[in-house]
Amino acid sequence: MIKIAQLSCGNDYSGIQKEIEKAAETVGAKIVFPDVDIDFDEAVEEFGFNPVSAGLKLMIARAKALVDKSFEADAVFIATCFRCAEGSLIRNELRRYLQKHTRLPVVMYSFTENTRASVLLTRMEALVTIVKRKDLLGRERQVGITMGIDSGSATTKAVIMQENKIIGKYWSPTTTVIESAEAVVKEALKKAKMDIKDIESIGTTGYGRYMIGKHFKAKLVQEELTVNSKGAVFLADRQKGEATILDIGGMDNKAIAVMDGIPDSFTMGGICAGASGRFLETTAKRLGLEIGEFGDLAAKGDLHKVPMNSYCTVFGIQGLVSALAEGYNKEDVAAAACRSVAEQIYEQQLQEIDVRYPLIQVGGTSLLKGLVMAVGDILKTEPLVPPDSQYIGAVGGALLCSGFI
């Protein structure tokens, strides 16, 4: 049984503790609470910050027990109420404290009274995967003939690999889960000049992973955090050393810090679709452009000329309409939309991990030149966009499932 140490404040008052435990149990893990001495002074003094809340002091003391190894756990889940500013500060500093002094994988979450187990499931599954399959995640070679299928919210991808090389690939927009998967698999097999019976192992990921995993009798059915990180470091040729992976998706975003190809902290989600690829699609349509044309147009614009804030898609589009009415050109408006998304990702998600370089930008939105430029401008770096960056989930699935041949 994988033990996930919970460091939290406010979870009992909000009534979500049972949801946290349900999510952990679903993936074969157990939530545990580090035993601590009732005197928190030593822990707070070492940590360097003395919060007002007794619950936050208890979180610090429990973190110290993990650092001192007076309590053993396999992973850490840090959670505080989204309304608490002090909790947000402690949550992030505790992550840094644990990562400095331990090698435990850590994930953070800001909860509300409406948080449900289903929302937490991917995070818990990723923690369990990192603990149970660290050797598999650290493997640098793919063997045999394998297929990865990524059933995403916007697109479905399939990749066939043989001896560490992609020999067939295909993607299409997601309509119905099974039909979309069957279509991309058929085309990927055609490009590889193979039949489905030639495939030795299949790995699935994405929102539809369970359904297509059952349909194709997959040997690996895995959440996208660990699978995407594996595909990203492979394609970027960064399987050794440290890196950060940024995947700006159609519905949610993922930021993952890795060391030697293995995630040790990650975050996913977002406050609103205004911080996702969906907002950029809406913006492109409003400008009368295809999404690919939008990315090229944004790359020609001035990132800083048009004020825009897209925390909400509706308000973001209102800002876009106002900017056009004021006479700003399309290039600058498109660039501003990209910068708005990049700013929100920086503020909402990249603050929850330690950004390590290189920054590997992946997923379908990594093909939008304007967005890549905006991310680079904010982080003062040039993001690394590897070949086939939109296929990371399928590549990761094909790589990892080779361990089951």
Secondary structure, DSSP 4 states (H G I P E B T S, - for coil): -EEEEEEEESHHHHT-HHHHHHHHHHTTEEEE-----S--HHHHHHHT---S-HHHHHHHHHHHHHHHTSS--SEEEEEEETT-HHHHHHHHHHHHHHHHH----EEEEEE-TT--HHHHHHHHHHHHHHHHTHHHHH-----SEEEEEEE-SSEEEEEEEETTEEEEEEEEE-SSHHHHHHHHHHHHHHHHT--GGG--EEEEEETTHHHHHHHTT-SEE--HHHHHHHHHHHHTT--SSEEEEEEE-SS-EEEEEEETTEEEEEEEE-SSGGGSHHHHHHHHHHTT--HHHHHHHHHHS-TTTS----SSHHHHHHHHHHHHHTT--HHHHHHHHHHHHHHHHHHHTGGGS---SSEEEESGGGG-HHHHHHHHHHHTS--B--TTGGGHHHHHHHHHHGGG-
